[in-house]
Amino acid sequence: MGELLAVLSAIAWGSADFGGGMLAKRYVPYLTVLFSQTAALIAVTIAGLATFSLHFQGRLVWAVGAGVVGPLALSLYYRALSIGPMGIVGPVSATGGVVPVVVGIALGERPTPLQLIGLLGCIVGVAVVSSGHHERFSRANLKVIGLSTLAAVGFGTAYVALAQSAPAGVLSTLFVQRLTSFVLMGGVALLRRDRIVPGIKDGTRLAAVGIMDVSANGLFALSSSLGNLAIVGALGSTYPLTTAVLAAVINKERLNRVQLVGAALTLAAVVVVSAA
């Protein structure tokens, strides 16, 4: 069940990243994060109050950490998307899944040999799907790669923090995380004094991005409490596959043969990891 939830979190993250990436071209990246995270905070608050699920304990300090690192990583990710091709940003940012894998193994988790093969397949498959035409990598600049790498480290660190906080309660974790994110990004907005407010159409889209993102975080937090951190971390990092598929369907970006092979490899690897 943990592996299935991790895959669902990747689908939700990939969907949110596709929508957020599109909107980040119109707004300053940190504002895209602020607007979307505000909607996420409202949704989590309503859900927590309605179910009487908001309880606070010391372990939630990890959620505060996720609330600091997560939006900063997302801002870097959106910035990278706004100036560079997904073919570079996608595979580089997806390597953040290595962080929970390393942490999980350091904490004593021992994936089976078949699961390790599946994890390797996930990483390779995502890189192939996201890469598109390989000649695009020759035009990569250090700034895009640097931003994507920093985002990857941030995402991976947030995965670990969410997993550590999850035992305190998923909704409590999400509430503290989003409240922290809102305060942080709101503070940045006050300091910069940007006066940009999205219209109803973009506002609705930003809200949808925020709700999908917080749903992904919730699914991942729950999956980490039910499964192996090294495994669910790698599965959660396959989100660029969803982004690539949405780009192909909605933006009519055609997947070439190499990308189709990468998609098939990723799906097969997910099955191996989940079934092993």
GUSEKE-840371 format. One record per atom (N, C-alpha, C): residue in one letter; x, y, z. Coordinates in pm, whole numbers, padded with zeros to 5 digits, always signed. Layout:
N
AXYZ/...
END
This chain:
276
M+00083-00121+00000/M+00000+00000+00000/M+00086+00127+00000/G+00199+00121+00074/G+00288+00238+00077/G+00341+00272-00060/E+00376+00169-00138/E+00430+00192-00272/E+00325+00254-00363/L+00199+00205-00353/L+00090+00259-00435/L+00067+00407-00402/L+00067+00441-00275/L+00047+00580-00235/L+00161+00668-00285/A+00282+00614-00286/A+00398+00690-00337/A+00383+00718-00486/V+00334+00620-00561/V+00310+00639-00704/V+00201+00745-00726/L+00096+00739-00645/L-00011+00840-00655/L+00042+00979-00621/S+00134+00985-00524/S+00193+01116-00489/S+00274+01170-00606/A+00342+01080-00678/A+00420+01123-00795/A+00328+01178-00903/I+00213+01114-00922/I+00117+01162-01022/I+00065+01300-00984/A+00033+01318-00855/A-00017+01447-00808/A+00091+01554-00817/W+00215+01520-00779/W+00325+01615-00789/W+00352+01654-00934/G+00352+01554-01022/G+00376+01582-01163/G+00270+01674-01222/S+00144+01653-01181/S+00034+01737-01229/S+00049+01880-01177/A+00084+01891-01047/A+00102+02025-00988/A+00220+02097-01052/D+00327+02023-01079/D+00445+02084-01141/D+00417+02132-01283/F+00335+02056-01355/F+00299+02097-01491/F+00222+02228-01486/G+00120+02233-01401/G+00040+02355-01389/G+00120+02471-01334/G+00199+02445-01230/G+00280+02550-01170/G+00386+02601-01265/G+00445+02510-01343/G+00547+02550-01439/G+00492+02641-01546/M+00369+02614-01589/M+00304+02700-01688/M+00278+02840-01632/L+00230+02844-01507/L+00196+02971-01445/L+00320+03050-01403/A+00430+02979-01375/A+00553+03047-01333/A+00612+03133-01444/K+00568+03110-01567/K+00615+03192-01678/K+00544+03328-01679/R+00433+03338-01605/R+00357+03462-01600/R+00382+03541-01472/Y+00418+03471-01367/Y+00438+03536-01237/Y+00578+03507-01185/V+00623+03592-01093/V+00751+03566-01025/V+00737+03431-00954/P+00837+03343-00966/P+00825+03209-00908/P+00779+03204-00762/Y+00834+03293-00677/Y+00795+03285-00536/Y+00648+03324-00516/L+00596+03411-00604/L+00453+03446-00596/L+00366+03329-00639/T+00412+03254-00738/T+00340+03134-00779/T+00330+03038-00661/V+00439+03024-00587/V+00439+02938-00469/V+00348+02994-00361/L+00357+03125-00336/L+00275+03187-00231/L+00127+03171-00259/F+00083+03202-00381/F-00059+03193-00415/F-00109+03049-00404/S-00031+02955-00455/S-00075+02815-00452/S-00073+02759-00310/Q+00028+02798-00231/Q+00037+02746-00094/Q-00070+02805-00004/T-00117+02924-00035/T-00226+02984+00043/T-00352+02899+00028/A-00381+02860-00096/A-00497+02773-00120/A-00479+02639-00050/A-00357+02586-00053/A-00330+02458+00013/A-00351+02469+00164/L-00305+02579+00223/L-00322+02600+00367/L-00469+02606+00405/I-00547+02676+00325/I-00692+02687+00352/I-00757+02549+00347/A-00723+02471+00244/A-00782+02338+00228/A-00744+02246+00345/V-00618+02248+00384/V-00573+02162+00494/V-00636+02205+00626/T-00649+02335+00648/T-00710+02386+00771/T-00855+02340+00783/I-00928+02351+00673/I-01068+02308+00673/I-01077+02158+00701/A-00993+02079+00633/A-00995+01934+00652/A-00958+01897+00795/G-00858+01964+00850/G-00813+01933+00986/G-00917+01967+01090/L-00980+02084+01077/L-01083+02125+01172/L-01208+02037+01161/A-01243+02001+01038/A-01363+01919+01017/A-01348+01779+01074/T-01227+01728+01075/T-01203+01591+01124/T-01139+01588+01263/F-01122+01705+01323/F-01058+01715+01455/F-00923+01643+01457/S-00846+01663+01350/S-00721+01589+01332/S-00596+01671+01358/L-00614+01794+01404/L-00496+01879+01426/L-00448+01863+01570/H-00338+01792+01586/H-00277+01770+01716/H-00129+01807+01704/F-00075+01867+01808/F+00060+01918+01797/F+00153+01853+01900/Q+00269+01814+01854/Q+00371+01753+01937/Q+00508+01784+01881/G+00611+01750+01958/G+00747+01787+01922/G+00794+01738+01787/R+00742+01622+01745/R+00787+01564+01619/R+00754+01654+01499/L+00659+01742+01517/L+00617+01829+01407/L+00720+01935+01372/V+00828+01941+01450/V+00936+02032+01413/V+00992+01994+01276/W+00980+01864+01242/W+01022+01819+01108/W+00933+01881+01001/A+00805+01900+01032/A+00712+01962+00937/A+00749+02108+00914/V+00799+02173+01020/V+00845+02311+01005/V+00963+02314+00907/G+01053+02218+00922/G+01166+02209+00830/G+01122+02189+00687/A+01022+02100+00669/A+00969+02076+00534/A+00902+02202+00480/G+00840+02279+00570/G+00774+02402+00529/G+00870+02511+00489/V+00994+02503+00537/V+01096+02600+00498/V+01165+02556+00369/V+01208+02430+00366/V+01284+02379+00253/V+01197+02362+00128/G+01076+02309+00147/G+00987+02279+00034/G+00959+02397-00058/P+00908+02509-00006/P+00877+02622-00095/P+00999+02686-00158/L+01111+02683-00086/L+01234+02736-00144/L+01277+02650-00264/A+01269+02518-00246/A+01303+02426-00355/A+01207+02444-00472/L+01078+02462-00440/L+00978+02478-00545/L+00999+02608-00621/S+01037+02714-00550/S+01065+02841-00616/S+01183+02827-00711/L+01287+02756-00668/L+01402+02732-00753/L+01363+02649-00876/Y+01276+02550-00852/Y+01229+02463-00961/Y+01151+02543-01065/Y+01059+02627-01018/Y+00980+02709-01109/Y+01069+02809-01184/R+01168+02862-01114/R+01260+02956-01179/R+01337+02884-01290/A+01382+02762-01260/A+01455+02685-01361/A+01366+02656-01481/L+01239+02623-01456/L+01144+02595-01565/L+01118+02719-01649/S+01123+02836-01587/S+01091+02959-01659/S+01204+03002-01752/I+01326+02950-01729/I+01439+02992-01813/I+01505+02877-01886/G+01468+02754-01856/G+01532+02639-01919/G+01432+02534-01961/P+01471+02441-02046/P+01381+02336-02095/P+01355+02229-01990/M+01235+02172-01994/M+01200+02064-01903/M+01295+01946-01922/G+01353+01935-02042/G+01445+01827-02070/G+01568+01831-01981/I+01600+01947-01927/I+01712+01958-01833/I+01660+01960-01690/V+01560+02044-01664/V+01509+02063-01529/V+01450+01933-01472/G+01373+01860-01555/G+01306+01739-01508/G+01399+01633-01453/P+01490+01583-01534/P+01576+01475-01485/P+01669+01517-01371/V+01716+01642-01375/V+01805+01686-01267/V+01730+01696-01135/S+01611+01757-01137/S+01534+01773-01013/S+01485+01638-00959/A+01463+01543-01049/A+01416+01411-01006/A+01520+01335-00926/T+01645+01375-00938/T+01750+01307-00862/T+01739+01332-00712/G+01648+01421-00674/G+01624+01444-00532/G+01577+01317-00461/G+01522+01223-00539/G+01478+01097-00481/G+01591+01015-00422/V+01714+01050-00458/V+01830+00980-00404/V+01847+01010-00254/V+01807+01130-00212/V+01825+01170-00072/V+01752+01077+00025/P+01620+01054+00009/P+01554+00961+00101/P+01603+00818+00087/V+01649+00781-00032/V+01704+00646-00049/V+01829+00630+00038/V+01919+00729+00030/V+02042+00724+00110/V+02010+00729+00259/V+01919+00818+00297/V+01882+00830+00439/V+01817+00701+00488/G+01729+00644+00406/G+01663+00519+00445/G+01762+00407+00468/I+01857+00394+00378/I+01960+00290+00393/I+02047+00319+00515/A+02078+00448+00539/A+02158+00485+00656/A+02086+00453+00786/L+01953+00458+00783/L+01873+00427+00902/L+01850+00277+00920/G+01907+00198+00829/G+01899+00053+00846/G+01805-00018+00752/E+01737+00056+00664/E+01648-00009+00569/E+01731-00083+00464/R+01687-00202+00427/R+01762-00283+00331/R+01672-00330+00218/P+01666-00254+00108/P+01588-00299-00008/P+01644-00431-00061/T+01557-00513-00118/T+01601-00638-00177/T+01677-00610-00306/P+01758-00704-00355/P+01829-00683-00482/P+01734-00649-00597/L+01617-00716-00601/L+01521-00688-00707/L+01466-00546-00695/Q+01442-00501-00572/Q+01395-00364-00552/Q+01502-00262-00592/L+01628-00293-00565/L+01736-00202-00605/L+01743-00190-00757/I+01722-00303-00825/I+01718-00299-00972/I+01601-00213-01019/G+01487-00229-00952/G+01370-00148-00986/G+01393+00000-00961/L+01462+00032-00851/L+01493+00172-00821/L+01581+00233-00928/L+01681+00157-00971/L+01769+00203-01077/L+01690+00225-01206/G+01597+00133-01234/G+01512+00147-01352/G+01427+00273-01346/C+01376+00306-01226/C+01296+00428-01209/C+01379+00552-01243/I+01500+00558-01190/I+01586+00674-01211/I+01622+00689-01359/V+01661+00579-01421/V+01699+00583-01563/V+01578+00617-01649/G+01465+00554-01620/G+01344+00577-01699/G+01298+00721-01693/V+01299+00780-01574/V+01257+00920-01559/V+01352+01012-01635/A+01480+00985-01626/A+01578+01069-01697/A+01556+01063-01848/V+01526+00944-01901/V+01504+00928-02045/V+01377+00998-02088/V+01268+00979-02013/V+01139+01041-02048/V+01151+01192-02047/S+01217+01245-01945/S+01224+01390-01930/S+01321+01457-02026/S+01415+01379-02077/S+01523+01440-02154/S+01482+01489-02291/G+01378+01429-02349/G+01337+01472-02482/G+01446+01448-02583/H+01473+01545-02667/H+01580+01533-02765/H+01713+01558-02696/H+01802+01464-02703/H+01924+01471-02625/H+02013+01588-02661/E+01999+01644-02784/E+02084+01755-02820/E+02054+01879-02737/R+01938+01880-02670/R+01904+01996-02588/R+02000+02008-02469/F+02055+01894-02424/F+02147+01898-02312/F+02275+01974-02347/S+02313+01975-02475/S+02435+02044-02513/S+02418+02195-02501/R+02293+02242-02496/R+02268+02384-02483/R+02236+02425-02340/A+02252+02329-02249/A+02223+02359-02109/A+02324+02461-02056/N+02277+02550-01972/N+02371+02643-01910/N+02381+02612-01761/L+02488+02658-01702/L+02516+02625-01563/L+02409+02677-01467/K+02346+02787-01503/K+02245+02843-01414/K+02125+02750-01401/V+02076+02699-01513/V+01962+02607-01510/V+01997+02480-01434/I+02115+02425-01462/I+02158+02303-01394/I+02176+02329-01245/G+02233+02444-01211/G+02254+02478-01070/G+02123+02492-00995/L+02027+02564-01055/L+01896+02581-00991/L+01826+02447-00975/S+01833+02363-01078/S+01767+02233-01074/S+01830+02141-00969/T+01962+02150-00956/T+02032+02068-00856/T+01994+02110-00714/L+01991+02241-00690/L+01950+02290-00559/L+01806+02252-00528/A+01720+02259-00630/A+01581+02217-00612/A+01573+02069-00577/A+01655+01988-00643/A+01657+01844-00617/A+01694+01814-00473/V+01799+01880-00424/V+01841+01860-00285/V+01730+01903-00189/G+01665+02015-00222/G+01555+02063-00138/G+01437+01967-00136/F+01400+01917-00253/F+01289+01821-00260/F+01322+01696-00179/G+01443+01643-00198/G+01482+01522-00127/G+01482+01542+00024/T+01530+01659+00068/T+01530+01690+00211/T+01388+01701+00264/A+01299+01762+00185/A+01159+01774+00226/A+01093+01636+00238/Y+01127+01544+00147/Y+01075+01407+00155/Y+01109+01346+00290/V+01236+01359+00329/V+01281+01300+00455/V+01210+01366+00573/A+01198+01498+00571/A+01133+01570+00680/A+00986+01529+00693/L+00919+01514+00580/L+00779+01471+00584/L+00766+01331+00643/A+00858+01243+00605/A+00854+01106+00657/A+00877+01103+00808/Q+00964+01190+00858/Q+00992+01194+01001/Q+00875+01253+01079/S+00802+01345+01016/S+00691+01411+01084/S+00560+01333+01075/A+00548+01248+00974/A+00421+01177+00947/A+00363+01103+01067/P+00444+01039+01154/P+00386+00968+01269/P+00306+01059+01362/A+00329+01189+01356/A+00253+01283+01440/A+00114+01310+01384/G+00086+01257+01264/G-00043+01278+01199/G-00024+01348+01066/V-00085+01294+00962/V-00065+01349+00828/V-00122+01490+00816/L-00245+01512+00863/L-00305+01645+00851/L-00232+01747+00938/S-00189+01704+01056/S-00112+01795+01142/S+00019+01832+01074/T+00083+01733+01013/T+00208+01758+00940/T+00186+01857+00827/L+00081+01834+00749/L+00054+01922+00635/L+00017+02062+00681/F-00059+02073+00789/F-00098+02205+00839/F+00024+02286+00882/V+00111+02224+00962/V+00231+02294+01009/V+00322+02328+00891/Q+00336+02234+00798/Q+00420+02258+00681/Q+00369+02377+00600/R+00239+02377+00569/R+00182+02484+00486/R+00178+02617+00559/L+00153+02615+00689/L+00154+02739+00765/L+00294+02801+00763/T+00394+02717+00780/T+00532+02764+00774/T+00564+02822+00636/S+00522+02750+00531/S+00545+02796+00395/S+00478+02931+00369/F+00354+02944+00419/F+00278+03067+00399/F+00347+03185+00468/V+00391+03164+00591/V+00460+03271+00665/V+00590+03309+00594/L+00665+03208+00549/L+00792+03234+00483/L+00773+03310+00352/M+00687+03260+00265/M+00666+03324+00136/M+00595+03459+00151/G+00506+03468+00251/G+00441+03596+00278/G+00541+03701+00323/G+00638+03658+00404/G+00743+03749+00447/G+00827+03798+00330/V+00857+03709+00237/V+00933+03746+00118/V+00853+03848+00036/A+00722+03826+00023/A+00638+03917-00054/A+00635+04056+00010/L+00629+04061+00143/L+00627+04190+00212/L+00759+04264+00192/L+00869+04191+00196/L+01000+04253+00178/L+01019+04305+00036/R+00971+04229-00061/R+00988+04268-00200/R+00882+04367-00247/R+00767+04366-00179/R+00659+04460-00208/R+00607+04450-00351/D+00603+04330-00403/D+00543+04309-00535/D+00392+04323-00524/R+00333+04389-00620/R+00188+04413-00618/R+00124+04342-00737/I+00135+04212-00738/I+00079+04134-00848/I-00028+04040-00791/V-00150+04056-00840/V-00261+03972-00794/V-00319+03900-00916/P-00328+03768-00914/P-00380+03695-01030/P-00529+03718-01048/G-00576+03709-01173/G-00718+03719-01200/G-00789+03592-01154/I-00920+03589-01174/I-01000+03475-01129/I-00954+03346-01197/K-00929+03352-01327/K-00891+03232-01401/K-00758+03176-01352/D-00657+03262-01345/D-00526+03216-01298/D-00531+03182-01149/G-00611+03256-01074/G-00625+03228-00931/G-00680+03088-00907/T-00777+03050-00990/T-00835+02916-00978/T-00731+02810-01012/R-00651+02837-01115/R-00547+02742-01153/R-00441+02730-01045/L-00403+02843-00986/L-00303+02840-00880/L-00355+02764-00758/A-00484+02781-00730/A-00544+02708-00618/A-00542+02558-00645/A-00571+02521-00769/A-00569+02379-00806/A-00428+02322-00792/V-00327+02400-00833/V-00188+02357-00820/V-00154+02334-00673/G-00194+02429-00588/G-00166+02417-00446/G-00232+02297-00382/I-00356+02271-00420/I-00430+02157-00363/I-00370+02025-00411/M-00330+02019-00538/M-00265+01898-00588/M-00131+01875-00518/D-00058+01985-00496/D+00073+01973-00432/D+00060+01925-00288/V-00035+01982-00214/V-00050+01940-00075/V-00106+01798-00067/S-00187+01760-00165/S-00235+01622-00170/S-00120+01525-00193/A-00028+01565-00280/A+00090+01483-00306/A+00174+01468-00180/N+00192+01578-00108/N+00267+01573+00017/N+00200+01481+00118/G+00066+01489+00125/G-00007+01403+00217/G+00005+01256+00180/L-00007+01226+00052/L+00006+01088+00006/L+00146+01034+00035/F+00247+01119+00013/F+00383+01074+00038/F+00408+01053+00187/A+00359+01146+00270/A+00377+01132+00415/A+00313+01002+00464/L+00193+00973+00412/L+00125+00850+00451/L+00198+00727+00399/S+00248+00736+00277/S+00320+00622+00219/S+00448+00592+00297/S+00515+00698+00347/S+00640+00678+00421/S+00616+00610+00555/S+00493+00624+00608/S+00462+00559+00735/S+00419+00415+00715/L+00389+00379+00590/L+00344+00243+00561/L+00448+00159+00488/G+00545+00227+00427/G+00644+00155+00346/G+00787+00194+00378/N+00878+00139+00303/N+01021+00162+00316/N+01056+00300+00260/L+01121+00386+00339/L+01152+00522+00297/L+01235+00524+00169/A+01332+00435+00158/A+01416+00430+00038/A+01332+00400-00085/I+01235+00311-00071/I+01151+00272-00185/I+01052+00382-00221/V+00975+00430-00123/V+00872+00529-00153/V+00936+00661-00197/G+01057+00690-00146/G+01125+00811-00190/G+01159+00807-00337/A+01206+00691-00383/A+01240+00675-00524/A+01114+00679-00611/L+01008+00613-00566/L+00884+00613-00642/L+00823+00753-00649/G+00830+00827-00539/G+00776+00962-00538/G+00849+01054-00634/S+00977+01025-00658/S+01058+01111-00746/S+01033+01086-00894/T+00941+00996-00928/T+00910+00971-01069/T+00808+01071-01125/Y+00782+01179-01051/Y+00683+01277-01094/Y+00707+01337-01233/P+00834+01351-01282/P+00851+01407-01416/P+00784+01326-01527/L+00759+01198-01501/L+00689+01116-01601/L+00549+01171-01624/T+00479+01205-01516/T+00344+01263-01528/T+00350+01397-01599/T+00449+01478-01563/T+00464+01609-01628/T+00486+01594-01778/A+00568+01497-01816/A+00596+01475-01958/A+00471+01429-02033/V+00393+01342-01970/V+00271+01293-02033/V+00170+01406-02051/L+00154+01489-01948/L+00062+01602-01958/L+00106+01701-02066/A+00236+01722-02075/A+00287+01812-02180/A+00256+01756-02318/A+00263+01623-02331/A+00233+01560-02459/A+00084+01570-02493/V-00001+01550-02393/V-00147+01550-02416/V-00202+01691-02430/I-00163+01780-02339/I-00222+01914-02336/I-00149+02011-02428/N-00017+02009-02422/N+00061+02103-02504/N+00100+02045-02639/K+00056+01922-02662/K+00084+01854-02790/K+00234+01835-02814/E+00309+01821-02706/E+00451+01792-02720/E+00466+01641-02743/R+00509+01605-02859/R+00515+01464-02896/R+00631+01394-02826/L+00603+01274-02776/L+00707+01191-02717/L+00777+01114-02829/N+00909+01122-02833/N+00981+01046-02935/N+00996+00901-02890/R+01057+00819-02974/R+01066+00677-02944/R+01147+00650-02818/V+01253+00728-02802/V+01337+00710-02683/V+01257+00740-02556/Q+01176+00846-02561/Q+01094+00881-02445/Q+00990+00774-02417/L+00932+00716-02522/L+00833+00610-02502/L+00898+00488-02436/V+01021+00458-02477/V+01094+00348-02414/V+01118+00380-02267/G+01154+00506-02240/G+01177+00548-02102/G+01051+00538-02018/A+00936+00574-02077/A+00809+00563-02005/A+00778+00417-01972/A+00800+00330-02070/A+00774+00187-02047/A+00868+00132-01940/L+00995+00174-01944/L+01092+00129-01844/L+01052+00176-01705/T+01007+00301-01695/T+00967+00353-01565/T+00849+00277-01508/L+00747+00253-01591/L+00629+00181-01546/L+00665+00039-01504/A+00752-00027-01581/A+00792-00162-01546/A+00870-00163-01415/A+00956-00062-01397/A+01035-00053-01274/A+00946-00031-01153/V+00842+00052-01170/V+00747+00075-01061/V+00679-00054-01019/V+00641-00133-01118/V+00577-00263-01089/V+00673-00354-01013/V+00800-00356-01054/V+00900-00441-00988/V+00920-00398-00843/V+00935-00267-00821/V+00957-00216-00686/V+00837-00246-00596/S+00718-00229-00650/S+00597-00247-00571/S+00568-00393-00540/A+00603-00481-00633/A+00569-00622-00618/A+00676-00702-00545/A+00799-00648-00542/A+00912-00725-00483/A+00895-00740-00333/
END
